[in-house]
Each structure stands twice: as C-alpha cells, then as structure tokens.
Amino acid sequence: MNLILASKSPRRIELLKQIHPEFSVEPAKGEEIVPEGATPAETVMALARAKAEEIAANHPDELVVGSDTVVAVDNQILGKPKSHEHCVEMIRQLSGRRHQVYTGVALALHGEIETFYDVTEVEFYPLSEEEILWYASLEEPYDKAGGYGIQGSFSRWVGGIDGCYFGVVGFPANKLSKLFFDCVGTYPDSI
C-alpha cells in the first residue's frame, strides 16, 4: 500500500519522513472553504478531510493524509497573511499573549476517513514595533497560519508552549503515528 501526502508543505513533508520515509506528494488543489460558524477545531478537521477526500477520489486503495493548521486567538481564526500590513496586524495581535494552534489530520483509505485534531497553546513574549516590522519584512511568515513560523526566525519570541511542538510545525507526529496503526493495523514504517 502506498502513502500519499495531500500537501506540498515543506514542514509536513519533513515531519512525515520521520514517521514514514517513503511516500508521494500530491497536493490538494481545491478551494479551502471554512464551514460557517465552525470552531477552530471543526475548521481544521473539515479542511483536512476535504484535502484527503480530493486526493483519495483518484487513489481509493492508497492511504492518503490530509492536514490543515490554523492559529486562533480569542477564538478568532487567523489565516495566512495576505499582505505585509496584514502580517504586521496579526503579529501585533499575538504579541505578549497566549494563543492556540489547531492542526487537523485526516486519513483516507478504501472510502473510509478518520479525522482528529490537536491543539497546542503558544505564548509569545511582547515584541517591539521594530521587531514586528522586521519580522514582517522576511519571506518566512507569508505561507504560515498566524503569520509566523515557530521553527524559524520567530522562535526567539516564543515564551513557551503547552502541547505538541510538532503540531504547531505541521503534524502532531505521535497522534498521526497512532492513527496509522489504528487504520491499517501496523505502524507506518511497516507499510
């Protein structure tokens, strides 16, 4: 059985290599539609499911992994920055505060789909206006939910996390590995 990752995220690719070294990448291309009134947890599970379903439609006998991540502060979802100004606004909103990072994962196989989410609390030190503007001038924040990468240059302002670090980066690796086992009866490196 082959494994397919429905994402081109470099971070997810690297994390999945640690769990299962051999897989193919076929990014989902569908529009990300957030269900109206959905909580952050419901949102990431719905988006992960849609990605897995899209790719699994063409590969019903392959194990397909879909995933999505959002950042939420005060239960408001922050997506990826659309502009420099939007990035600055998001980092200002997160500066000196705690927020949540939700990652949803879906595994599709033989027409069945299993989904779950993981949430990690992240705390930032207060950033000066100069620091915010400097970070927003980098390329790093623009393909990431919440406008920052915990594993990159932004790491200097992370005061602490409560939960799975890997869930913030792209996949909650331990839960994904367990779900592999639950779905196919073996650990992923045995597939």
N, C-alpha and C positions, 0 to 999 in steps of 0.2 A: 504494500500500500504506500502511495506517495503522499507527501505532506506539501500543502500549498499555503503560503502566506499571502493573504489578500491585502498587502500593504507594501509600499516602497519605502517606508520609514527606515532610514539607516539604523536608528536606535533599536527598532523592533527586530530588524534583521540580525543585528549583533546579539541581542538577547536570545533570540530563538536558536541561534547557532550554539549557544551554551546548553540549551535543553536538548536540541535535536540537530546535529551538524549538517544533515542532508535534507534539503527542501528546495522547492522552486518558489519564485516570487511572481505573483500575478495580481497587480494592484486592482482593486475595485475602482470603477470609474463612475459609478452612479452618484447622483446628487445627494449630499448629506441633508436629509430632511429631518428636523427635530420635531417629534410629536408635540403638538400644542399642549401646554400645561404640564409637560413631563418634568419630573425631578431630575437632578444631575445623574443619579444612578439609573433611572429609566432611560434617559437620553443616551448614555454610553452603551447600555445593553442593546437598545434599538438600533443604534448606528453600527455597532459591531455585528449584530445579527444581519443587517441589510448587506454589509460587505461580504460576510461569509456566504449568504444565500446567493448573491450575484455570481460569485465565482463557482460555488458548488453546483449551480444550474448547468454548467458545462463540464463538471467533473464530479458526478454523483458518487463514484466509487473511490474518491480520494478524500483524505482528511484535510479540510480547509479551515484555516484560522483567520478570523476577522477580529479587529480590535479598534477601539476609539478611546480617546482621553479628553477630558475637559477639566478646566480649573473652575472652582466655584468659590465665591466669597459672598457671605450673607445670602446664600442660596441662589445667587445670580451667576449664571454661566458666563465665563469669559472664554471666547474662542481664540483663534489665531489673530494676531494684529493685522489690520487691513492697510495700515499706513504708519508712518513714523509717529504721527500725533496720537494715533490710537494706541500704539505700543507705550508711549510715554504715559498716557492716561491710565492704562492697565497697571503699569509698574507703580505709579503713584498710589493707585487704589490698594495694591498689595503691600506697599512699603510699611514696615513696622507692625505687620499684622499676621494672624494665622489665617490660612485658607485650606480648602480641601482639593485634592486631585483625585478624580474618579477615572478609573480605567475599566472599560467593559471589554469582555472577551467572549467570542462565540466560536464554537467548533461545530462544523457541519460534516456529516458522514451518512451516506445512504438515506438521504432525505430527512434525517433527524438533526436537530440543532440543540446544543446545550449552551447556555449563556450564564455568565456570572459577572459581578463587578467587584472591584476592590477600591477602597478609599484610604488615602493617606493624608494626614494633617501635616501641613508645612508651615513653618514660621520664618518670616523674613526679619532681618534687622532693619531699622529705619535707613533709608537711602537719602542722600542729599539730592538736590535738584541737579547738580553737576553729575553725580553718579548715574542718575536716571537717564539724563540726556546722552551721556557717554555710552551706556549700555544699549540704548535705543538706536545708536548710530552704527552698531555692529550688524552683521548679517544674521547672527545666531538666533535672535528672538522671533523671527518672522515666520517660521514653519512650526511653531510650538504653541500649544494651548497655554493661555495665560501670558504669552509673550516672554517666556524665559525658559532656559534650559538648566535644570538643576545640576547636570553633569558637566556644564561648560563654564564659561566666564562668570556666570551668575552665582556660582557656588560660593563665592566669597561673602554673599549676603544672606545665606541660608543659616538661620539661627538654630534650627533643629527640625526633625521630622518625627512623626509618630505613626508608624505603619511601614509599609513595604517601599523601600527606596526604588526598587526595580519597577514597581507600579507607576511611579512618577516618571521614570525614564521611558517606559513604553509597554511593559508587560509585568504583572505580578508573577514572576517566574515560578515560585513554589506552588501557587494555586493552579497555574497553567499546566505544570507537570502532573499534578494530581488529577486534573480534568482529563488529560491524555489517558491516564491509567483507567479512570472511570469509563471513558468512552470506548477504548479499544482493548482493555484488559491487560495492558502492558505499559511499561514506561517508554517514553518516546524514543530513547536511543536503541530500543529493541525492535522498533517498527521496521 
